[in-house]
Amino acid sequence: MIEEVLKHTPTLIEAYLTKAAILKHGGDSVRAAEAANAAREMDLADRYLNNECARYQLAADQVKEALDTVAMFTKEGEEPGSALEDMQCMWFETASGNSYLRQGLTGKALKSLLPVHKHFEDIQDDQLDFHAYCLRKMTLRAYISMLKLEDVLNSHHFYVKAARPIVKTYVELFDNPRKTKAQIEEQRVQEMPDAERKKYLQKQRNEERRRKEEEERQKELNKNKPVDDKKKTDEDPDGEQLEQAQDKLKEADKYLNVLKKYSPQTLDVQLLAFEVSMRQKKPLLALQALNKAVRLSPDHPQVHENMIKFFKQELATTEGRNALVTETIAEAKQKILGEKSLEQFNREYLNANKGNYARLVAAAKSLVLLEPSAHAEAVKLFFEFSQARGKADRRAAESAHKWIKQNESAEAENFRAKASEKFTLCRSFLSQDQIDQLKPKPQED
């Protein structure tokens, strides 16, 4: 229908934005960014369209293109990244951080997300500047209103949206520690044959000597030039130093504790608290987060998966553990599941939610966890697309596809083909030929 609108009125900006939204929710962020860019190009002086286009480009993991887009409205000669940080442009920093995280660039993700935390610290510190002014001007009602805001400042959705991916990034770094470029290079050199290694090290020493000589020469040339204090040099552009934090889970806890204090009713916060506590091997804290998640949304797919994973793992672990901890976990299982076994509880959840694809996928994954021989049954359940609809079900299908590729790779191509029939716009389920057909054709002069 939107194609008919565009054919009828090809100059309607809102139609391109609507098309972009349809494609984004359908799972094709690349074509959504192209549609948003088409809207932006129809009015280059519109800052809103510029921002919308950048937002879609970030969703498509086109960070460089998004920076170039927003740079059109920054001051000439100003570095876009620094300008956005100075202006506390939190939506861009959060979106780019999420993009880097999806791409596995955890250092860059932290470099983009951590400034948001700093912005909120600055906002909190700035209240001191208003104290004397407000008392002198007698603007007491506004002052009290501001103090009330400061008391719950970290519950602001901008902070929550930025802090959650920070915690996820540190969890990812804990699961898959990153090596610095220097460490990778050192390992490569160590694996070289002796003769080749000596030759390589000599070459490196010569290059280092030349580099130092060039630095000295440049220092002499720039001695009498005025120093530009505003120009910042980034010592760690890829965030490698941030990736090398000694205790990743301790860093994650720092931001998670703020979220737990100010946004305890947010389900994603409790799910994150569960993941961090499990990795810290703190079962009671994990159980606390699980109980809160169950109260918030007992039928949520991830909550169900967490319940099965927690009770299966923790009830089987008794060696070296305080008996009171084991007793507390057993009581919690009794309270949540009653007399049912985990297998029976999962089967009941599966039968009760056959009309909800996302919950069906969660039950199928839990089925394999509880009954390792049930792989074939789980894969069969993944193929039940009849009730699938909406963004949540599309993401569940993408998760199922990833699971199949890891565990039942023979069925992966068949699943992709079936899923592409159901989620016709989703780029994850398109073949390479289909993706090539969607690429915009070059226009003739």
Order of alpha helices (4+ residues) and beta strands (2+ residues): alpha-alpha-alpha-alpha-alpha-alpha-alpha-alpha-alpha-alpha-alpha-alpha-alpha-alpha-alpha-alpha-alpha-alpha-alpha-alpha-alpha-alpha-alpha-alpha
